[in-house]
Amino acid sequence: MRLDNFDLNLLVAFDILLQEKNVTKAAARAHVTQAAMSAQLKRLRDAFQDEILAQQGKKMVPTPYAMAMHPELTATIAALRALIARKGRFDPAVSEREFKIAASDYITTVLLVPLLGPISAIAPSVKLDIALPYSNTNKAMADGELDMFLGPESFTHPDHPSELIFEERHVVVGWSGNAFMKGPMSSKLLSELGHVGVAISGGDTFIDAWMRETNIKRRIEVRAPSFLQAPFLVLETNRVCIMHERLAQSLAGRLPLRIAELPYEVPPMREMLQYHATREKDPGLTWLRDQIRGLASRS
């Protein structure tokens, strides 16, 4: 196979096919038809003289050759994406670049929303594609599919650079009409009250992980799919939720909520900004990091 006759876009298809192990799912993820993805798989098989994915019963299984090649391929794709993204000088006033960011609705609300106004003023055509973190976020970061991840330190990828944006406290939030919120919150009362918890992509949140490690129990009666929904679910009930102080303060001015201190010492959550190691000198990403860093320092 000659490289000058090879369509490099097929490498992206190779990567997606190896991750999904299913032509239909790979096609949906790549935003192409199933027929188009099947055609790309055929071209890959012809180019590499290997099945790439072999049918075993109802499943498709990567061949040993494909499995051996995949880690090097993903690293190469990430490096190519970083090279293309750099493009030398970055001028925010005229750039039309789109940055792909993984961030929870909490960090989007308290950090990215306040950033949109200033960015619109100095970079009117720059776009932010914000997605919730998911089970595969670390892999997406390693594969160069994300420009940035914003989230707790414990969720960052160990092999890529990150920096502290701010530290966050947790507080108890309840409806302003909840009689149990009118005085100090004790450990006994907090354990007896019903709670609204949050589950994102089926994983523990920072507070869930900490409470499990310290063997502190709480009775979760309602589970929300996002941090932003949780305070709405305590309204007109005696339930409470444990949430980030910045988000609680932001919503308390708009909703009938009361905020109480936790009855035990929870370590501050370290919110990090992470990017791919190959993009450390990407001028566009450097500019965006500076904007986020500047806003966080003022909050």
ZINORMO-V356955 format. One record per helix or strand. SS is the DSSP state (hx for helix, st for strand). FROM is the first residue (numbers start at 1). TO is the last residue. Records with the same first field share a line. If there is no record, write none. Layout:
SS: FROM-TO + FROM-TO
//
This chain:
hx: 3-5 + 9-20 + 23-30 + 34-48 + 64-86 + 105-122 + 137-142 + 153-155 + 179-181 + 187-192 + 206-213 + 227-234 + 245-252 + 277-279 + 283-298
st: 53-56 + 59-62 + 98-103 + 127-131 + 148-152 + 162-168 + 170-175 + 194-198 + 200-200 + 203-203 + 219-224 + 240-244 + 257-260 + 269-274
//
